[in-house]
């Protein structure tokens, strides 16, 4: 009986199936840098003309001062009606938004001084877009931001759209940093005593 020689066939390469992130999965978070040398933890406050912003400013200013941190103020210019693009007034609206942001920063600078934070020089940031999206983008970009401070409205209908969407909405469980919500009914003195 003749033996047949076996020819060795190359082994088939085994490749692991590519794993894709499930739809809606959060992106990997950027590591915060707040306690490394040369960095300071920033307390981010979103400022606008609402009365609850003053509560957030008082709390964040006090925490920044007591912990030797930094205060960052964010003003978001939200897009106007889409028709503005066609009318050619988009640039005028942008300039008005920038002017309004600078006026709000001056106002909050005076409020900080009135609260006793003369030596606290906040970082002033202006962004354009949706508030929730711009807040999230800024936090992803700046690894020194350690806490988002929001003021809740006293209105019985709810804490306000920003608190509802960020602290109480679908982002609450996956938000990249802690969110501090300051109750709107507290006086400045009460807030400073707590912070």
Secondary structure as the mmCIF struct_conf table of DSSP 4:
data_model
#
loop_
_struct_conf.conf_type_id
_struct_conf.id
_struct_conf.beg_label_comp_id
_struct_conf.beg_label_asym_id
_struct_conf.beg_label_seq_id
_struct_conf.end_label_comp_id
_struct_conf.end_label_asym_id
_struct_conf.end_label_seq_id
HELX_LH_PP_P HELX_LH_PP_P1 UNK A 2 UNK A 14
HELX_LH_PP_P HELX_LH_PP_P2 UNK A 16 UNK A 19
HELX_LH_PP_P HELX_LH_PP_P3 UNK A 21 UNK A 22
TURN_TY1_P TURN_TY1_P1 UNK A 23 UNK A 24
HELX_LH_PP_P HELX_LH_PP_P4 UNK A 25 UNK A 32
TURN_TY1_P TURN_TY1_P2 UNK A 34 UNK A 35
BEND BEND1 UNK A 36 UNK A 36
TURN_TY1_P TURN_TY1_P3 UNK A 37 UNK A 38
STRN STRN1 UNK A 42 UNK A 46
BEND BEND2 UNK A 49 UNK A 50
TURN_TY1_P TURN_TY1_P4 UNK A 51 UNK A 51
HELX_RH_AL_P HELX_RH_AL_P1 UNK A 52 UNK A 66
TURN_TY1_P TURN_TY1_P5 UNK A 67 UNK A 68
STRN STRN2 UNK A 70 UNK A 77
TURN_TY1_P TURN_TY1_P6 UNK A 82 UNK A 82
HELX_RH_AL_P HELX_RH_AL_P2 UNK A 83 UNK A 87
TURN_TY1_P TURN_TY1_P7 UNK A 88 UNK A 88
HELX_RH_AL_P HELX_RH_AL_P3 UNK A 90 UNK A 114
TURN_TY1_P TURN_TY1_P8 UNK A 115 UNK A 116
TURN_TY1_P TURN_TY1_P9 UNK A 118 UNK A 119
STRN STRN3 UNK A 123 UNK A 128
BEND BEND3 UNK A 129 UNK A 129
HELX_RH_AL_P HELX_RH_AL_P4 UNK A 131 UNK A 141
TURN_TY1_P TURN_TY1_P10 UNK A 143 UNK A 144
STRN STRN4 UNK A 145 UNK A 151
HELX_LH_PP_P HELX_LH_PP_P5 UNK A 152 UNK A 153
TURN_TY1_P TURN_TY1_P11 UNK A 156 UNK A 157
BEND BEND4 UNK A 159 UNK A 159
HELX_RH_AL_P HELX_RH_AL_P5 UNK A 161 UNK A 166
TURN_TY1_P TURN_TY1_P12 UNK A 167 UNK A 167
BEND BEND5 UNK A 168 UNK A 169
TURN_TY1_P TURN_TY1_P13 UNK A 170 UNK A 174
BEND BEND6 UNK A 176 UNK A 177
STRN STRN5 UNK A 178 UNK A 182
TURN_TY1_P TURN_TY1_P14 UNK A 184 UNK A 185
BEND BEND7 UNK A 186 UNK A 186
HELX_RH_AL_P HELX_RH_AL_P6 UNK A 188 UNK A 194
#
